[in-house]
Amino acid sequence: MSDIPIKRNDQPIQIENAEIPSEEGHVSLDTQHVRRTLVDKRIRGMSTGKKAILLLAALLVLGAAAYGIHKLTGNNDQVSYATATVSQGTVTNSIEATGTLEAVRTADMGFKNDDIITVLNVQPGDHVTAGQVLAQQDPATLRNALQQAQNTVDQDIINVKMSQMNLETARKELERQQQLFDANAISQTELESAQNSYAKSELDLQLAQAKLANDRNKLAQAEEDMAESTIVAPFDGLIGAVNGQVGSINGINSASSTLLTVMSDELQINALVNEADIGQVKVGQAVEFSSSSFGSKVFKGEVLRITPQAKTVSNVQYYPVLISCEDPEGVLLSGMSVSARIIVAREENAITVPMMAVSYAQTYLRSNPAASAPPGSKAAVVMENQQPVVRAIEVGVNDGTNYAVVNGLKPGDTVIIGTASTFESANGKSAAQPNTNRNQGGMPGGGMGPPPGGF
């Protein structure tokens, strides 16, 4: 160690970690002792302000050192939990399906006979009532045919009456000839002649009656043809399509035999349900559905029919399900695609707990053998007095996110749904407490999903 010069009574003294002679005797000094002495003297010589600054700096250094020691030697076993609050709401177990709106009744209408359209009273989208005249053809030709058919029938009726009179005359003549023959007044030949005349009169009557029946059928057809020159609405509804105009020709042999399409106002949904879910679908179940045309607005319906024959879409089996449609405002249109959920079960005002809490409880029980829950029961880990406590619970309906709690929890309880480190790892950032409780009311997600692109 290098020598440290010290002045004492104006005489330099060399200190070499050895005893130093002095006037009062020998004092054993070392380097550390001397340094402390000098620092003490320097501090006493400082002003009050400088002393305060020095003290503050020392405290900061000591605090930083203490924090570092705590981080290095502190309790690293402490766990931070991600939690959720038990609440109340509606939990719905439902099956998803996609479908298309269609009219309950549809009629494609056109003229039977090829002729010129003279009247066209409607356009697509018009509302019509049953019996309303929609379109007409020029009836001149059909009217003439109808009149001829009527004249023929009238003539047939006269012929039948004449044949009936002839038959009656022949009958009377036969009776008279029979009496004469019985009196030996006429020959056998004369009697047979009377008999043949009567038989012929019977045949004439039958032929006249047959012709009348045939001509009446023709008259009915002419009347039908005449009636079909006017198209009337078969029921209340909407005009879906118009494929012609006044002056064009329409008929069974024309390029488009369908002139008008009439659709009922009442709509229904043709939906497809995945084969994995069809076993839970029953006639009469409530249905909620939405259309992208109306945002989050939810419409209601009911399962009407389940078709037992599956359809294959992208190598997946789907079953057609017919669903009624409630549309009191009349805003839905045929052909719209809809997303539907068929309600299997629903709990209103239920105590709800995230399904993640039940899943985490299973992990917690495996990691903490000392904790336990009744065999066969579900559990949740509840924070009580800042400590996790396992609690057995009974659950009911779930919607894929939440359980409806039957027993074991109450609104306001705080349940653990995972560790904060787990959420940080999953999200790649600091985890905030997730809000997993929700009241069901809109359209759900998840499930097996609908067939791609509708059907």
ZANUDO-592453 format. One record per residue (C-alpha): x, y, z; residue in three letters. Coordinates in steps of 0.5 Angstrom, whole numbers, plus 500, padded with zeros to 3 digits. Example, Ala and Ser with C-alpha at 12.3 -4.5 7.8 and 13.67 -1.06 7.14 Angstrom:
<pts>
PT / east / north / up / residu
PT / 525 / 491 / 516 / ala;
PT / 527 / 498 / 514 / ser;
</pts>
This chain:
<pts>
PT / east / north / up / residu
PT / 500 / 500 / 500 / met;
PT / 503 / 507 / 498 / ser;
PT / 504 / 512 / 504 / asp;
PT / 499 / 517 / 506 / ile;
PT / 503 / 523 / 509 / pro;
PT / 499 / 527 / 515 / ile;
PT / 501 / 533 / 518 / lys;
PT / 501 / 533 / 525 / arg;
PT / 504 / 539 / 529 / asn;
PT / 506 / 542 / 522 / asp;
PT / 511 / 535 / 522 / gln;
PT / 509 / 530 / 516 / pro;
PT / 508 / 523 / 519 / ile;
PT / 509 / 517 / 514 / gln;
PT / 503 / 512 / 515 / ile;
PT / 505 / 505 / 513 / glu;
PT / 500 / 501 / 517 / asn;
PT / 505 / 501 / 523 / ala;
PT / 505 / 504 / 529 / glu;
PT / 506 / 511 / 529 / ile;
PT / 510 / 514 / 535 / pro;
PT / 507 / 521 / 538 / ser;
PT / 508 / 525 / 544 / glu;
PT / 503 / 522 / 548 / glu;
PT / 505 / 515 / 546 / gly;
PT / 504 / 510 / 541 / his;
PT / 497 / 509 / 537 / val;
PT / 496 / 503 / 532 / ser;
PT / 493 / 506 / 526 / leu;
PT / 491 / 503 / 519 / asp;
PT / 489 / 506 / 513 / thr;
PT / 481 / 504 / 514 / gln;
PT / 481 / 508 / 520 / his;
PT / 485 / 514 / 518 / val;
PT / 480 / 514 / 512 / arg;
PT / 474 / 514 / 516 / arg;
PT / 477 / 520 / 521 / thr;
PT / 478 / 524 / 515 / leu;
PT / 471 / 523 / 512 / val;
PT / 468 / 524 / 519 / asp;
PT / 472 / 531 / 519 / lys;
PT / 470 / 533 / 512 / arg;
PT / 463 / 532 / 514 / ile;
PT / 463 / 536 / 520 / arg;
PT / 466 / 541 / 516 / gly;
PT / 460 / 541 / 511 / met;
PT / 455 / 546 / 511 / ser;
PT / 448 / 544 / 513 / thr;
PT / 445 / 544 / 506 / gly;
PT / 451 / 540 / 503 / lys;
PT / 449 / 535 / 509 / lys;
PT / 442 / 534 / 507 / ala;
PT / 444 / 533 / 500 / ile;
PT / 449 / 528 / 502 / leu;
PT / 444 / 524 / 506 / leu;
PT / 438 / 524 / 501 / leu;
PT / 443 / 521 / 496 / ala;
PT / 445 / 516 / 501 / ala;
PT / 438 / 514 / 502 / leu;
PT / 437 / 513 / 495 / leu;
PT / 442 / 509 / 494 / val;
PT / 440 / 504 / 500 / leu;
PT / 433 / 504 / 497 / gly;
PT / 435 / 502 / 490 / ala;
PT / 440 / 497 / 494 / ala;
PT / 434 / 494 / 498 / ala;
PT / 430 / 493 / 492 / tyr;
PT / 435 / 489 / 488 / gly;
PT / 436 / 485 / 494 / ile;
PT / 428 / 484 / 494 / his;
PT / 428 / 482 / 487 / lys;
PT / 433 / 477 / 488 / leu;
PT / 432 / 474 / 494 / thr;
PT / 424 / 475 / 495 / gly;
PT / 418 / 470 / 494 / asn;
PT / 418 / 468 / 487 / asn;
PT / 412 / 463 / 488 / asp;
PT / 407 / 469 / 488 / gln;
PT / 402 / 468 / 483 / val;
PT / 398 / 473 / 479 / ser;
PT / 391 / 471 / 477 / tyr;
PT / 386 / 473 / 471 / ala;
PT / 379 / 473 / 474 / thr;
PT / 372 / 474 / 472 / ala;
PT / 366 / 476 / 476 / thr;
PT / 360 / 472 / 477 / val;
PT / 354 / 475 / 474 / ser;
PT / 346 / 474 / 472 / gln;
PT / 344 / 474 / 465 / gly;
PT / 341 / 469 / 459 / thr;
PT / 345 / 463 / 457 / val;
PT / 342 / 460 / 451 / thr;
PT / 344 / 453 / 448 / asn;
PT / 343 / 453 / 440 / ser;
PT / 345 / 450 / 434 / ile;
PT / 347 / 454 / 428 / glu;
PT / 344 / 454 / 421 / ala;
PT / 344 / 458 / 414 / thr;
PT / 338 / 459 / 410 / gly;
PT / 335 / 463 / 405 / thr;
PT / 328 / 466 / 405 / leu;
PT / 323 / 464 / 400 / glu;
PT / 315 / 465 / 399 / ala;
PT / 311 / 460 / 403 / val;
PT / 307 / 460 / 396 / arg;
PT / 309 / 461 / 389 / thr;
PT / 305 / 461 / 382 / ala;
PT / 308 / 462 / 375 / asp;
PT / 302 / 464 / 371 / met;
PT / 302 / 465 / 363 / gly;
PT / 296 / 465 / 358 / phe;
PT / 295 / 458 / 355 / lys;
PT / 293 / 460 / 348 / asn;
PT / 299 / 464 / 344 / asp;
PT / 296 / 471 / 343 / asp;
PT / 297 / 478 / 344 / ile;
PT / 297 / 481 / 351 / ile;
PT / 292 / 487 / 351 / thr;
PT / 292 / 489 / 358 / val;
PT / 298 / 489 / 363 / leu;
PT / 296 / 492 / 370 / asn;
PT / 302 / 490 / 375 / val;
PT / 310 / 491 / 375 / gln;
PT / 315 / 487 / 380 / pro;
PT / 314 / 489 / 387 / gly;
PT / 306 / 491 / 386 / asp;
PT / 302 / 488 / 392 / his;
PT / 296 / 484 / 389 / val;
PT / 289 / 481 / 392 / thr;
PT / 286 / 475 / 390 / ala;
PT / 282 / 475 / 384 / gly;
PT / 285 / 482 / 382 / gln;
PT / 286 / 482 / 374 / val;
PT / 293 / 482 / 372 / leu;
PT / 293 / 481 / 365 / ala;
PT / 289 / 480 / 359 / gln;
PT / 289 / 478 / 352 / gln;
PT / 285 / 480 / 346 / asp;
PT / 279 / 475 / 347 / pro;
PT / 276 / 476 / 340 / ala;
PT / 278 / 469 / 337 / thr;
PT / 277 / 466 / 343 / leu;
PT / 270 / 469 / 344 / arg;
PT / 268 / 467 / 337 / asn;
PT / 270 / 459 / 339 / ala;
PT / 266 / 460 / 345 / leu;
PT / 260 / 462 / 341 / gln;
PT / 261 / 456 / 336 / gln;
PT / 261 / 451 / 342 / ala;
PT / 255 / 454 / 345 / gln;
PT / 251 / 454 / 338 / asn;
PT / 253 / 446 / 337 / thr;
PT / 251 / 445 / 344 / val;
PT / 244 / 448 / 343 / asp;
PT / 243 / 444 / 337 / gln;
PT / 245 / 438 / 340 / asp;
PT / 240 / 439 / 346 / ile;
PT / 234 / 440 / 340 / ile;
PT / 237 / 433 / 337 / asn;
PT / 236 / 430 / 344 / val;
PT / 229 / 432 / 345 / lys;
PT / 227 / 430 / 338 / met;
PT / 230 / 423 / 339 / ser;
PT / 226 / 422 / 345 / gln;
PT / 220 / 424 / 341 / met;
PT / 222 / 419 / 336 / asn;
PT / 223 / 414 / 341 / leu;
PT / 216 / 415 / 344 / glu;
PT / 213 / 415 / 338 / thr;
PT / 216 / 408 / 336 / ala;
PT / 214 / 405 / 343 / arg;
PT / 207 / 407 / 342 / lys;
PT / 207 / 404 / 335 / glu;
PT / 210 / 398 / 337 / leu;
PT / 205 / 397 / 343 / glu;
PT / 200 / 398 / 338 / arg;
PT / 203 / 393 / 333 / gln;
PT / 204 / 388 / 339 / gln;
PT / 196 / 388 / 340 / gln;
PT / 194 / 387 / 333 / leu;
PT / 199 / 381 / 332 / phe;
PT / 196 / 378 / 338 / asp;
PT / 189 / 379 / 335 / ala;
PT / 192 / 375 / 329 / asn;
PT / 191 / 382 / 325 / ala;
PT / 198 / 383 / 322 / ile;
PT / 203 / 378 / 320 / ser;
PT / 210 / 377 / 324 / gln;
PT / 214 / 381 / 319 / thr;
PT / 210 / 387 / 321 / glu;
PT / 211 / 386 / 328 / leu;
PT / 218 / 385 / 327 / glu;
PT / 218 / 392 / 323 / ser;
PT / 215 / 396 / 329 / ala;
PT / 220 / 393 / 334 / gln;
PT / 226 / 395 / 329 / asn;
PT / 224 / 402 / 329 / ser;
PT / 223 / 402 / 336 / tyr;
PT / 230 / 400 / 337 / ala;
PT / 233 / 404 / 332 / lys;
PT / 230 / 410 / 336 / ser;
PT / 233 / 408 / 342 / glu;
PT / 240 / 408 / 338 / leu;
PT / 239 / 415 / 335 / asp;
PT / 237 / 418 / 342 / leu;
PT / 244 / 415 / 345 / gln;
PT / 248 / 418 / 339 / leu;
PT / 244 / 425 / 340 / ala;
PT / 246 / 424 / 348 / gln;
PT / 253 / 422 / 347 / ala;
PT / 254 / 428 / 342 / lys;
PT / 251 / 433 / 347 / leu;
PT / 256 / 430 / 352 / ala;
PT / 262 / 431 / 348 / asn;
PT / 260 / 438 / 345 / asp;
PT / 259 / 440 / 352 / arg;
PT / 266 / 438 / 354 / asn;
PT / 268 / 443 / 348 / lys;
PT / 264 / 448 / 350 / leu;
PT / 267 / 448 / 357 / ala;
PT / 274 / 448 / 354 / gln;
PT / 272 / 454 / 350 / ala;
PT / 269 / 457 / 356 / glu;
PT / 276 / 456 / 360 / glu;
PT / 280 / 458 / 354 / asp;
PT / 276 / 465 / 354 / met;
PT / 277 / 465 / 362 / ala;
PT / 284 / 464 / 361 / glu;
PT / 285 / 470 / 357 / ser;
PT / 285 / 474 / 363 / thr;
PT / 290 / 472 / 369 / ile;
PT / 287 / 474 / 376 / val;
PT / 291 / 473 / 382 / ala;
PT / 290 / 467 / 386 / pro;
PT / 292 / 469 / 393 / phe;
PT / 294 / 476 / 396 / asp;
PT / 301 / 477 / 395 / gly;
PT / 307 / 480 / 391 / leu;
PT / 309 / 480 / 384 / ile;
PT / 315 / 477 / 384 / gly;
PT / 317 / 478 / 376 / ala;
PT / 314 / 480 / 370 / val;
PT / 316 / 477 / 363 / asn;
PT / 312 / 481 / 358 / gly;
PT / 309 / 487 / 356 / gln;
PT / 303 / 490 / 352 / val;
PT / 303 / 488 / 345 / gly;
PT / 308 / 482 / 346 / ser;
PT / 305 / 475 / 345 / ile;
PT / 305 / 470 / 350 / asn;
PT / 302 / 463 / 351 / gly;
PT / 304 / 456 / 352 / ile;
PT / 308 / 456 / 346 / asn;
PT / 312 / 463 / 346 / ser;
PT / 319 / 464 / 348 / ala;
PT / 317 / 465 / 355 / ser;
PT / 311 / 461 / 357 / ser;
PT / 311 / 465 / 364 / thr;
PT / 308 / 472 / 364 / leu;
PT / 308 / 473 / 371 / leu;
PT / 310 / 470 / 378 / thr;
PT / 306 / 471 / 384 / val;
PT / 309 / 470 / 391 / met;
PT / 305 / 470 / 398 / ser;
PT / 307 / 475 / 403 / asp;
PT / 308 / 470 / 408 / glu;
PT / 315 / 467 / 408 / leu;
PT / 319 / 461 / 410 / gln;
PT / 326 / 459 / 411 / ile;
PT / 329 / 453 / 408 / asn;
PT / 335 / 452 / 412 / ala;
PT / 341 / 447 / 413 / leu;
PT / 343 / 443 / 419 / val;
PT / 350 / 440 / 420 / asn;
PT / 349 / 432 / 421 / glu;
PT / 352 / 433 / 428 / ala;
PT / 347 / 437 / 430 / asp;
PT / 341 / 435 / 427 / ile;
PT / 339 / 430 / 433 / gly;
PT / 338 / 436 / 437 / gln;
PT / 333 / 439 / 433 / val;
PT / 325 / 438 / 434 / lys;
PT / 319 / 441 / 431 / val;
PT / 316 / 447 / 435 / gly;
PT / 323 / 449 / 437 / gln;
PT / 324 / 457 / 437 / ala;
PT / 328 / 460 / 432 / val;
PT / 332 / 467 / 432 / glu;
PT / 335 / 469 / 425 / phe;
PT / 338 / 475 / 422 / ser;
PT / 340 / 478 / 415 / ser;
PT / 346 / 482 / 414 / ser;
PT / 341 / 487 / 410 / ser;
PT / 338 / 489 / 417 / phe;
PT / 344 / 489 / 421 / gly;
PT / 343 / 486 / 428 / ser;
PT / 336 / 486 / 428 / lys;
PT / 333 / 479 / 430 / val;
PT / 327 / 476 / 427 / phe;
PT / 323 / 470 / 430 / lys;
PT / 321 / 463 / 427 / gly;
PT / 319 / 456 / 429 / glu;
PT / 322 / 449 / 426 / val;
PT / 316 / 447 / 422 / leu;
PT / 319 / 441 / 418 / arg;
PT / 325 / 436 / 418 / ile;
PT / 327 / 433 / 412 / thr;
PT / 330 / 426 / 413 / pro;
PT / 334 / 426 / 407 / gln;
PT / 341 / 429 / 407 / ala;
PT / 344 / 434 / 402 / lys;
PT / 352 / 433 / 401 / thr;
PT / 355 / 440 / 401 / val;
PT / 363 / 440 / 400 / ser;
PT / 363 / 433 / 403 / asn;
PT / 359 / 434 / 409 / val;
PT / 352 / 432 / 410 / gln;
PT / 346 / 437 / 412 / tyr;
PT / 339 / 436 / 413 / tyr;
PT / 334 / 441 / 410 / pro;
PT / 330 / 444 / 416 / val;
PT / 324 / 448 / 414 / leu;
PT / 323 / 454 / 419 / ile;
PT / 317 / 459 / 419 / ser;
PT / 318 / 467 / 419 / cys;
PT / 315 / 472 / 423 / glu;
PT / 316 / 479 / 420 / asp;
PT / 310 / 484 / 422 / pro;
PT / 314 / 490 / 419 / glu;
PT / 314 / 486 / 412 / gly;
PT / 321 / 488 / 411 / val;
PT / 324 / 481 / 409 / leu;
PT / 324 / 479 / 402 / leu;
PT / 324 / 473 / 398 / ser;
PT / 331 / 470 / 397 / gly;
PT / 335 / 474 / 402 / met;
PT / 340 / 469 / 406 / ser;
PT / 340 / 469 / 413 / val;
PT / 344 / 466 / 419 / ser;
PT / 339 / 462 / 424 / ala;
PT / 340 / 459 / 431 / arg;
PT / 335 / 454 / 433 / ile;
PT / 334 / 454 / 441 / ile;
PT / 335 / 448 / 444 / val;
PT / 335 / 450 / 451 / ala;
PT / 335 / 457 / 455 / arg;
PT / 336 / 460 / 462 / glu;
PT / 333 / 467 / 463 / glu;
PT / 336 / 471 / 469 / asn;
PT / 341 / 465 / 470 / ala;
PT / 347 / 466 / 475 / ile;
PT / 353 / 466 / 469 / thr;
PT / 360 / 463 / 470 / val;
PT / 365 / 463 / 464 / pro;
PT / 367 / 456 / 462 / met;
PT / 374 / 458 / 463 / met;
PT / 373 / 458 / 470 / ala;
PT / 371 / 451 / 470 / val;
PT / 377 / 449 / 466 / ser;
PT / 382 / 453 / 470 / tyr;
PT / 379 / 449 / 476 / ala;
PT / 381 / 442 / 473 / gln;
PT / 388 / 445 / 472 / thr;
PT / 388 / 448 / 479 / tyr;
PT / 386 / 441 / 482 / leu;
PT / 391 / 437 / 479 / arg;
PT / 397 / 442 / 481 / ser;
PT / 394 / 443 / 488 / asn;
PT / 393 / 436 / 491 / pro;
PT / 391 / 438 / 498 / ala;
PT / 385 / 442 / 494 / ala;
PT / 379 / 437 / 493 / ser;
PT / 372 / 437 / 490 / ala;
PT / 367 / 432 / 491 / pro;
PT / 367 / 427 / 486 / pro;
PT / 364 / 427 / 479 / gly;
PT / 362 / 435 / 481 / ser;
PT / 365 / 441 / 477 / lys;
PT / 369 / 446 / 481 / ala;
PT / 371 / 453 / 481 / ala;
PT / 376 / 457 / 484 / val;
PT / 374 / 463 / 488 / val;
PT / 378 / 469 / 491 / met;
PT / 376 / 469 / 498 / glu;
PT / 380 / 474 / 502 / asn;
PT / 385 / 475 / 497 / gln;
PT / 386 / 467 / 497 / gln;
PT / 384 / 462 / 492 / pro;
PT / 379 / 457 / 495 / val;
PT / 376 / 451 / 491 / val;
PT / 368 / 451 / 491 / arg;
PT / 364 / 445 / 488 / ala;
PT / 358 / 448 / 483 / ile;
PT / 353 / 445 / 479 / glu;
PT / 352 / 448 / 472 / val;
PT / 346 / 447 / 467 / gly;
PT / 345 / 450 / 460 / val;
PT / 352 / 453 / 457 / asn;
PT / 352 / 457 / 450 / asp;
PT / 359 / 455 / 449 / gly;
PT / 362 / 461 / 453 / thr;
PT / 358 / 461 / 460 / asn;
PT / 355 / 456 / 464 / tyr;
PT / 348 / 457 / 468 / ala;
PT / 350 / 456 / 475 / val;
PT / 345 / 452 / 479 / val;
PT / 348 / 452 / 485 / asn;
PT / 355 / 454 / 488 / gly;
PT / 356 / 461 / 486 / leu;
PT / 352 / 468 / 487 / lys;
PT / 353 / 474 / 483 / pro;
PT / 359 / 478 / 485 / gly;
PT / 363 / 472 / 486 / asp;
PT / 370 / 473 / 483 / thr;
PT / 372 / 467 / 480 / val;
PT / 379 / 465 / 477 / ile;
PT / 379 / 464 / 470 / ile;
PT / 387 / 463 / 469 / gly;
PT / 394 / 466 / 471 / thr;
PT / 396 / 473 / 469 / ala;
PT / 402 / 469 / 465 / ser;
PT / 398 / 465 / 461 / thr;
PT / 394 / 471 / 458 / phe;
PT / 400 / 475 / 457 / glu;
PT / 403 / 469 / 453 / ser;
PT / 397 / 468 / 449 / ala;
PT / 396 / 475 / 448 / asn;
PT / 403 / 477 / 447 / gly;
PT / 402 / 483 / 452 / lys;
PT / 400 / 485 / 459 / ser;
PT / 394 / 482 / 461 / ala;
PT / 388 / 486 / 463 / ala;
PT / 382 / 482 / 467 / gln;
PT / 378 / 479 / 461 / pro;
PT / 370 / 481 / 461 / asn;
PT / 368 / 474 / 459 / thr;
PT / 361 / 474 / 462 / asn;
PT / 355 / 476 / 457 / arg;
PT / 348 / 476 / 456 / asn;
PT / 345 / 473 / 450 / gln;
PT / 341 / 476 / 446 / gly;
PT / 344 / 477 / 439 / gly;
PT / 346 / 472 / 434 / met;
PT / 352 / 467 / 437 / pro;
PT / 358 / 465 / 434 / gly;
PT / 362 / 458 / 434 / gly;
PT / 359 / 451 / 433 / gly;
PT / 359 / 447 / 427 / met;
PT / 358 / 452 / 423 / gly;
PT / 354 / 453 / 417 / pro;
PT / 355 / 450 / 410 / pro;
PT / 360 / 454 / 406 / pro;
PT / 357 / 459 / 401 / gly;
PT / 350 / 458 / 403 / gly;
PT / 346 / 453 / 399 / phe;
</pts>
